[in-house]
Amino acid sequence: MDGKTIVFALMSFSHDLFTAIWIGGVIVTVISYMPAVKEALGPGPQVKKIMTAFQKRQSIWVYISMAGLILTGLVMSQRNPEFENLLGFSNPFSAALSIKHILVLFMIGITLYRTLVLGRMQGGMTPEKERLNFQLLIANAVLAIAVLFSSGLIAAFVRPLSG
């Protein structure tokens, strides 16, 4: 196995790991973690306290994953001859990749707003802000699923490469 193959394998592995941490974390939080915490503790301040602590810890991993996904994605895209640029739509591969980039940009925006704006509000969050925070989390989970679907399209459009 040559060095290029090993580097690409490491980039692909890292990209998948960062995806699992960020996108998997969003989806699992919405479909399992939050409902389980609410069911176990009922409504009240304990749920809010747990979710705040969870979001604080998870946001560190999410920021690392965002940076890692951008870096590994740039390296990986350069390997495919059908890649034209970050927002190109001239072929099916580039169009699917561009859609994925747009969806990820929306996810990044929502994540930053939730953690840096809503998560740091002075005097605590009002019920309206808590509801908005939850709605944005749901929106990010839906976008995450769309990102995974676009990744599936990209994989379907990739032609076998030599070397």
C-alpha positions in Angstrom: 0.0 0.0 0.0 1.4 3.4 -1.0 1.5 6.6 1.1 -1.3 8.3 -0.8 -3.7 5.4 -0.1 -2.8 5.4 3.6 -3.3 9.2 3.8 -6.7 9.0 2.0 -7.8 6.1 4.3 -6.8 8.2 7.4 -8.7 11.2 5.9 -11.8 9.1 5.2 -11.7 7.5 8.6 -11.3 10.9 10.3 -14.2 12.3 8.3 -16.4 9.4 9.2 -15.4 9.8 12.9 -16.2 13.5 13.0 -19.5 12.9 11.2 -20.4 10.2 13.8 -19.5 12.6 16.7 -21.4 15.6 15.4 -24.2 14.4 13.2 -24.7 11.2 15.2 -24.7 13.2 18.4 -27.5 15.5 17.1 -29.7 12.6 15.9 -29.2 10.5 19.1 -29.8 13.5 21.3 -33.2 14.2 19.6 -34.5 10.6 19.2 -33.1 9.0 22.4 -31.3 11.1 24.9 -33.7 14.0 25.5 -36.8 11.8 25.5 -35.1 9.4 28.0 -34.0 12.2 30.3 -37.5 13.8 30.3 -39.2 10.4 30.8 -36.9 9.5 33.7 -36.9 12.8 35.5 -40.2 14.4 34.4 -40.5 18.1 33.6 -38.5 20.4 35.8 -35.2 22.0 36.5 -33.2 18.7 36.6 -33.8 18.1 32.9 -32.7 21.6 32.1 -29.6 21.2 34.3 -28.6 17.9 32.6 -29.2 19.2 29.1 -27.2 22.3 29.8 -24.3 20.2 31.1 -24.6 17.8 28.1 -24.7 20.7 25.6 -21.7 22.3 27.2 -19.6 19.1 27.0 -20.9 18.1 23.6 -20.3 21.5 22.0 -16.5 21.0 22.5 -16.6 17.8 20.5 -18.9 19.4 17.9 -16.5 22.3 17.3 -13.6 19.9 16.9 -15.7 17.8 14.5 -16.7 20.9 12.5 -13.1 21.9 12.0 -12.1 18.3 11.3 -14.9 17.8 8.7 -13.9 21.0 6.9 -10.2 20.0 6.8 -10.7 16.3 5.8 -13.5 17.2 3.4 -11.2 19.6 1.5 -8.4 17.0 1.3 -10.9 14.3 0.2 -12.6 16.4 -2.4 -9.3 17.1 -4.2 -8.9 13.4 -4.9 -12.0 13.1 -7.1 -11.6 14.2 -10.7 -15.3 15.2 -10.8 -14.8 17.8 -8.1 -14.9 21.3 -9.6 -15.2 23.7 -6.6 -17.0 24.0 -3.3 -20.3 25.1 -4.8 -20.2 23.7 -8.4 -23.2 22.2 -10.0 -21.9 21.1 -13.4 -22.1 17.3 -12.8 -24.0 15.0 -10.4 -21.1 14.5 -8.1 -20.4 18.3 -7.7 -24.1 19.1 -7.3 -24.6 16.5 -4.5 -21.4 17.7 -2.8 -22.5 21.4 -3.1 -25.9 20.5 -1.6 -24.1 18.8 1.2 -21.9 21.8 1.8 -25.0 24.1 1.9 -26.7 21.9 4.4 -23.6 21.7 6.5 -23.3 25.5 6.5 -26.9 25.8 7.8 -26.1 23.2 10.5 -23.0 25.2 11.5 -25.0 28.4 11.7 -27.7 26.7 13.8 -25.1 25.1 16.1 -23.2 28.3 16.6 -26.5 30.2 17.3 -27.6 27.6 19.8 -24.3 27.5 21.7 -23.0 31.0 21.4 -26.2 33.0 21.5 -28.9 31.0 23.2 -26.5 29.0 25.4 -25.0 32.2 26.9 -28.0 34.3 27.6 -27.8 36.5 30.7 -30.4 35.7 33.3 -31.2 32.3 31.9 -33.5 31.3 29.1 -37.1 32.1 28.9 -39.6 29.4 28.0 -39.8 30.9 24.5 -36.0 30.7 24.1 -36.0 27.2 25.4 -38.6 26.2 22.8 -36.6 27.9 20.1 -33.5 26.1 21.2 -35.3 22.8 21.0 -36.8 23.6 17.6 -33.4 24.5 16.3 -32.1 21.2 17.6 -34.8 19.4 15.7 -34.0 21.4 12.6 -30.4 20.4 12.9 -31.4 16.7 13.2 -33.5 17.0 10.0 -30.6 18.7 8.3 -28.2 16.0 9.6 -30.3 13.3 8.0 -30.3 15.3 4.7 -26.5 15.5 4.9 -26.3 11.8 5.3 -28.6 11.3 2.3 -26.5 13.7 0.2 -23.4 11.7 1.3 -25.1 8.6 0.0 -25.7 10.3 -3.3 -22.0 11.4 -3.5 -20.9 7.8 -2.8 -23.2 6.6 -5.6 -21.7 9.1 -8.0 -18.1 8.3 -7.2 -16.3 6.4 -10.0 -13.6 3.9 -9.1 -10.2 5.7 -9.0 -6.8 4.2 -9.8 -4.1 4.9 -7.2 
